Amino acid sequence: MYGSHNGRFGMRGVGVAVAGAVLLLAGCGSSGDGDGDGDGGSGDKNPAAIGQRPEDAAPYWVNPDGNAARQVARYAEDGNEKDAALIRRIARQPVGEWIGTDRPEAEAKGFTEAAGKAGREAVLVLYNIPHRDCGQFSKGGAADGDAYRAWLDRVAQGIGDRGATVILEPDAVLHLVDGCTPREFHEERYDLLKGAVERLKQLPGTKVYLDAGNAGWHTPDALFQPLQQAGLGAADGFAVNVSNFQTTAVSKEFGKQLSAKVGGKPFVIDTSRNGNGPYTGGAPEESWCNPPGRALGEPPTTSTGDELVDAYLWIKRPGESDGDCRGGPKAGAWWPEYALGLARSTS
């Protein structure tokens, strides 16, 4: 309806992911670099095992027990190596871990400890702002400002002094700009976002990127002042194209235009599903919700070749639904058929 990212949130995978983190800490997961193919290496007893990417290519942690990794294992057990190989394209890459509401401290600790054990850094996504998503597919969030601050403090305690890259509150600023969030909540939201940046930046190993929408939504002229009001000055930078499909080239140009208006701040780009660019075959409001024919984008890396682009990241987890549209399950639920489509469409 508003051209937003939407459909990004769902906690179906959080319990699985935290369980994987605990297993890693117990020594049951691979902490080595692997061979880059995500197959666990030729000496691994489990051909479906997922290892870490080479650190010089992607210093971020690959969750060996995420939804995609589990799907690889299921296909392998069924002897369906063709589909296992396709989903392995997703499973072997580091993706954002979306922190839930029930056990935020334990989740943040589990992910960052597992990442540290593997010699990597966790990518965390915080998406719990009050009045989130304007009542659409991913509606919800903390009950009020006090609840949000308490939740955020628990996340921060879980991260501690370990390394983490945090993507802060997708859509939160954009829905202030486009009028989706009622005006009576604006002052509180700006205060919460600014406070969140400040709290997270108290942590010695945490980098914070405030969400700044995508190139198909609003212009840098409409965004730079709201972003500054939301605390961008104290953040490490901003994030563009989260859960969206704008190409990397278009996103990079958008980010550079915005960066020029906010003091040269660097940014990260979500390349998880932008390999074929945005969907243009239907109504504009349908372009963001499980669009067909999309493809995986550039793998996560800090080697972007551009000093303003800190990283390409897979913030949206490929294969998780945007919402119950086009036959998909509810937002955030793992959808293997869509994941297979993304992998098949990737050159």
C-alpha positions as CSV (number, residue, x, y, z in Angstrom):
1,M,0.0,0.0,0.0
2,Y,2.8,2.4,0.9
3,G,5.5,0.9,-1.2
4,S,7.3,-0.2,2.0
5,H,9.5,-3.3,2.6
6,N,6.8,-5.1,4.6
7,G,6.6,-8.7,5.4
8,R,10.1,-8.8,6.7
9,F,9.3,-10.0,10.2
10,G,8.5,-13.4,11.5
11,M,9.9,-15.4,14.4
12,R,9.5,-18.9,12.9
13,G,13.3,-19.1,12.4
14,V,14.4,-17.5,15.6
15,G,14.1,-20.5,17.9
16,V,15.8,-22.7,15.3
17,A,18.6,-20.1,14.9
18,V,19.2,-19.7,18.6
19,A,19.3,-23.5,19.0
20,G,21.9,-23.6,16.3
21,A,23.9,-20.9,18.2
22,V,23.8,-23.0,21.3
23,L,25.0,-26.1,19.4
24,L,27.9,-24.1,18.0
25,L,28.9,-23.0,21.5
26,A,28.8,-26.6,22.5
27,G,31.2,-27.5,19.8
28,C,28.7,-29.1,17.4
29,G,29.1,-26.7,14.6
30,S,31.9,-25.9,12.2
31,S,34.1,-22.9,13.2
32,G,36.5,-23.2,10.4
33,D,36.6,-21.3,7.1
34,G,35.2,-24.2,5.1
35,D,35.8,-24.4,1.4
36,G,33.5,-21.6,0.4
37,D,31.0,-24.1,-1.1
38,G,28.9,-24.4,2.0
39,D,29.1,-28.2,1.9
40,G,31.0,-28.7,5.1
41,G,34.2,-29.7,3.3
42,S,35.1,-33.1,1.7
43,G,36.0,-34.5,5.1
44,D,32.7,-33.7,6.8
45,K,30.6,-36.7,7.8
46,N,27.4,-34.8,7.0
47,P,27.3,-33.8,3.3
48,A,24.5,-31.4,4.1
49,A,26.5,-29.5,6.7
50,I,27.0,-25.8,6.2
51,G,30.3,-24.2,7.0
52,Q,31.6,-20.6,7.2
53,R,32.6,-18.5,4.2
54,P,36.2,-17.5,3.8
55,E,36.8,-14.6,6.2
56,D,38.4,-12.4,3.6
57,A,35.2,-12.7,1.4
58,A,32.6,-12.3,4.1
59,P,33.5,-11.7,7.8
60,Y,30.0,-12.4,8.8
61,W,28.7,-15.5,10.6
62,V,26.8,-18.2,8.6
63,N,24.2,-19.9,10.8
64,P,24.6,-23.6,10.3
65,D,21.2,-24.3,11.7
66,G,19.0,-21.7,9.9
67,N,15.9,-22.4,7.9
68,A,17.8,-22.8,4.6
69,A,20.4,-25.1,6.2
70,R,17.6,-27.3,7.6
71,Q,15.9,-27.4,4.2
72,V,19.2,-28.5,2.6
73,A,19.4,-31.3,5.1
74,R,15.8,-32.4,4.4
75,Y,16.4,-32.5,0.7
76,A,19.6,-34.4,1.2
77,E,17.9,-37.0,3.4
78,D,15.3,-37.5,0.7
79,G,17.9,-37.9,-1.9
80,N,16.9,-34.7,-3.7
81,E,20.4,-33.4,-4.4
82,K,19.2,-31.1,-7.2
83,D,17.0,-29.0,-4.9
84,A,19.5,-29.4,-2.0
85,A,22.2,-27.8,-4.2
86,L,19.8,-24.9,-5.1
87,I,18.9,-24.1,-1.5
88,R,22.6,-24.5,-0.5
89,R,23.2,-21.3,-2.5
90,I,21.2,-19.5,0.2
91,A,22.2,-21.6,3.2
92,R,25.9,-21.1,2.7
93,Q,25.7,-17.3,2.9
94,P,25.5,-15.1,6.1
95,V,22.1,-13.6,6.6
96,G,20.6,-11.2,9.1
97,E,19.2,-12.6,12.4
98,W,16.0,-10.9,13.4
99,I,15.9,-10.6,17.2
100,G,12.5,-11.6,18.7
101,T,10.6,-10.3,21.7
102,D,10.5,-13.2,24.1
103,R,14.2,-13.8,24.7
104,P,16.1,-10.9,23.2
105,E,19.0,-11.1,25.5
106,A,19.5,-14.8,25.0
107,E,19.2,-14.5,21.3
108,A,21.6,-11.7,20.9
109,K,24.1,-13.5,23.2
110,G,23.7,-16.8,21.4
111,F,24.2,-15.3,17.9
112,T,27.2,-13.1,18.8
113,E,28.8,-15.9,20.9
114,A,28.4,-18.4,18.1
115,A,29.8,-15.8,15.6
116,G,32.8,-15.1,17.8
117,K,33.6,-18.7,18.3
118,A,33.7,-19.1,14.5
119,G,35.9,-16.0,14.2
120,R,33.1,-14.0,12.5
121,E,30.7,-11.2,13.3
122,A,26.9,-11.5,13.7
123,V,24.5,-9.4,11.6
124,L,21.4,-8.6,13.7
125,V,18.2,-6.9,12.7
126,L,16.1,-5.0,15.3
127,Y,12.5,-4.6,14.3
128,N,10.3,-4.0,17.3
129,I,9.4,-0.3,17.2
130,P,5.9,0.5,18.6
131,H,3.2,0.7,15.9
132,R,5.4,-1.2,13.5
133,D,4.4,-1.5,9.8
134,C,1.2,0.5,10.2
135,G,-1.0,-2.5,10.7
136,Q,0.1,-4.3,7.6
137,F,1.6,-7.8,7.2
138,S,4.3,-7.2,9.8
139,K,2.2,-5.2,12.2
140,G,3.2,-5.3,15.9
141,G,6.1,-4.1,17.8
142,A,6.6,-3.1,21.5
143,A,3.6,-2.1,23.4
144,D,4.9,1.4,24.1
145,G,8.1,3.4,24.5
146,D,9.1,2.0,27.9
147,A,8.6,-1.5,26.6
148,Y,10.8,-0.8,23.6
149,R,13.6,0.7,25.7
150,A,13.5,-2.3,28.1
151,W,13.7,-4.7,25.1
152,L,16.5,-2.8,23.5
153,D,18.5,-2.7,26.7
154,R,18.2,-6.5,26.9
155,V,19.4,-6.8,23.4
156,A,22.4,-4.6,24.2
157,Q,23.2,-6.7,27.3
158,G,23.1,-9.8,25.1
159,I,25.5,-8.4,22.6
160,G,27.9,-7.2,25.3
161,D,31.5,-6.5,24.0
162,R,31.3,-9.0,21.1
163,G,31.3,-7.9,17.5
164,A,27.9,-7.2,15.8
165,T,26.5,-5.3,12.8
166,V,23.0,-4.0,13.7
167,I,20.4,-2.9,11.2
168,L,18.1,-0.7,13.1
169,E,14.4,-0.6,12.7
170,P,13.5,-1.2,9.0
171,D,10.7,1.2,7.8
172,A,10.6,3.2,11.1
173,V,11.8,6.5,9.6
174,L,10.2,5.9,6.2
175,H,6.8,5.5,7.7
176,L,7.2,8.8,9.4
177,V,8.0,10.4,6.1
178,D,5.2,8.9,4.1
179,G,2.5,9.5,6.7
180,C,1.8,5.9,7.3
181,T,2.6,6.3,11.0
182,P,0.1,8.6,12.7
183,R,1.5,12.0,13.6
184,E,0.8,11.6,17.3
185,F,3.5,8.9,17.4
186,H,6.2,10.8,15.6
187,E,7.9,12.5,18.5
188,E,8.1,9.3,20.5
189,R,9.5,7.4,17.5
190,Y,12.3,9.9,16.8
191,D,13.2,9.8,20.5
192,L,13.2,6.0,20.6
193,L,15.4,5.7,17.5
194,K,17.9,8.3,18.7
195,G,18.0,6.5,22.0
196,A,18.5,3.2,20.4
197,V,21.5,4.4,18.4
198,E,23.0,5.9,21.5
199,R,22.5,2.8,23.6
200,L,23.9,0.4,20.9
201,K,26.9,2.7,20.3
202,Q,27.9,2.3,24.0
203,L,28.9,-1.3,23.0
204,P,32.5,-1.4,22.0
205,G,32.1,-3.9,19.1
206,T,28.8,-2.9,17.6
207,K,28.2,-1.1,14.3
208,V,24.8,0.5,13.8
209,Y,23.1,1.2,10.5
210,L,19.8,3.1,10.5
211,D,17.3,2.0,7.9
212,A,16.9,4.5,5.1
213,G,14.4,2.9,2.7
214,N,15.1,2.1,-0.9
215,A,15.5,3.9,-4.2
216,G,12.0,3.1,-5.3
217,W,10.3,4.8,-2.4
218,H,11.3,8.3,-1.3
219,T,14.0,10.7,-2.5
220,P,17.1,11.7,-0.5
221,D,15.7,15.2,-0.2
222,A,12.7,13.9,1.7
223,L,14.8,11.6,4.0
224,F,17.9,13.3,5.1
225,Q,16.4,15.5,7.8
226,P,14.2,12.8,9.3
227,L,17.2,10.5,9.4
228,Q,19.3,13.1,11.2
229,Q,16.5,13.7,13.7
230,A,16.4,9.9,14.3
231,G,20.0,9.9,15.4
232,L,21.9,9.1,12.2
233,G,24.8,11.4,13.3
234,A,25.8,9.0,16.0
235,A,25.3,5.8,13.9
236,D,28.0,4.2,11.7
237,G,25.8,4.8,8.7
238,F,22.5,3.8,7.1
239,A,21.1,0.8,5.3
240,V,19.3,0.9,1.9
241,N,17.1,-1.6,0.0
242,V,16.2,-3.7,3.1
243,S,13.9,-6.5,2.0
244,N,13.4,-4.8,-1.4
245,F,14.5,-5.6,-4.9
246,Q,16.2,-2.4,-6.3
247,T,19.4,-3.3,-8.2
248,T,22.7,-2.8,-6.5
249,A,23.7,-0.1,-9.0
250,V,20.5,1.9,-8.4
251,S,20.8,1.4,-4.7
252,K,24.4,2.6,-4.7
253,E,23.5,5.8,-6.5
254,F,20.6,6.4,-4.2
255,G,22.9,5.8,-1.2
256,K,25.5,8.2,-2.5
257,Q,23.0,10.9,-3.0
258,L,21.7,10.5,0.5
259,S,25.2,10.3,1.9
260,A,26.1,13.6,0.4
261,K,23.3,15.2,2.4
262,V,24.2,13.6,5.7
263,G,27.9,14.4,6.0
264,G,29.3,11.6,3.9
265,K,28.0,8.8,6.0
266,P,28.7,5.3,4.5
267,F,26.0,2.7,4.0
268,V,25.2,-0.9,3.4
269,I,23.0,-2.4,0.7
270,D,20.7,-5.4,1.1
271,T,21.4,-7.5,-2.0
272,S,19.6,-10.6,-0.8
273,R,16.9,-10.7,-3.6
274,N,17.9,-8.0,-6.0
275,G,19.5,-10.1,-8.7
276,N,16.8,-9.4,-11.3
277,G,15.8,-6.0,-10.0
278,P,12.3,-5.0,-9.0
279,Y,9.1,-6.7,-10.3
280,T,7.3,-4.6,-12.9
281,G,4.6,-7.1,-14.0
282,G,1.8,-6.0,-11.8
283,A,0.3,-3.1,-9.7
284,P,3.0,-1.0,-8.0
285,E,1.7,-1.9,-4.5
286,E,2.2,-5.6,-5.3
287,S,5.9,-5.2,-6.3
288,W,7.3,-5.8,-2.8
289,C,5.2,-8.8,-1.7
290,N,6.6,-12.2,-2.9
291,P,7.1,-11.0,-6.5
292,P,7.8,-13.8,-8.9
293,G,10.9,-14.2,-11.0
294,R,13.3,-12.5,-8.5
295,A,16.8,-13.7,-8.0
296,L,19.5,-13.7,-5.4
297,G,21.9,-10.7,-5.5
298,E,25.6,-10.3,-4.8
299,P,26.8,-12.4,-1.9
300,P,27.5,-10.6,1.4
301,T,30.9,-9.0,1.5
302,T,32.8,-6.0,2.8
303,S,34.8,-5.9,-0.4
304,T,32.5,-3.6,-2.4
305,G,35.1,-1.6,-4.3
306,D,33.5,1.6,-3.1
307,E,34.6,3.5,0.0
308,L,31.1,4.7,0.7
309,V,29.6,1.2,0.6
310,D,30.6,-0.6,3.8
311,A,29.1,-3.9,2.8
312,Y,26.6,-5.9,0.7
313,L,24.5,-7.8,3.2
314,W,21.6,-10.3,3.0
315,I,19.4,-8.5,5.6
316,K,16.2,-10.1,4.4
317,R,16.5,-13.9,4.7
318,P,15.9,-15.2,1.2
319,G,13.1,-17.8,1.2
320,E,11.1,-16.3,4.0
321,S,7.7,-14.9,2.9
322,D,6.9,-11.2,2.7
323,G,3.3,-12.0,3.7
324,D,0.2,-14.0,2.8
325,C,0.1,-12.8,-0.8
326,R,0.6,-14.7,-4.0
327,G,0.0,-18.0,-2.2
328,G,2.7,-17.4,0.4
329,P,2.5,-18.1,4.1
330,K,2.4,-15.4,6.8
331,A,5.2,-12.9,6.9
332,G,8.6,-14.3,8.0
333,A,7.6,-18.0,7.5
334,W,10.0,-20.2,5.5
335,W,8.7,-20.9,2.0
336,P,10.9,-23.5,0.2
337,E,9.1,-23.0,-3.1
338,Y,9.9,-19.3,-3.2
339,A,13.5,-20.0,-2.1
340,L,13.9,-22.5,-4.9
341,G,12.6,-19.9,-7.4
342,L,15.1,-17.4,-6.2
343,A,18.0,-19.8,-6.5
344,R,16.9,-21.1,-9.9
345,S,16.7,-17.5,-11.3
346,T,20.2,-16.7,-10.1
347,S,22.8,-16.9,-12.8
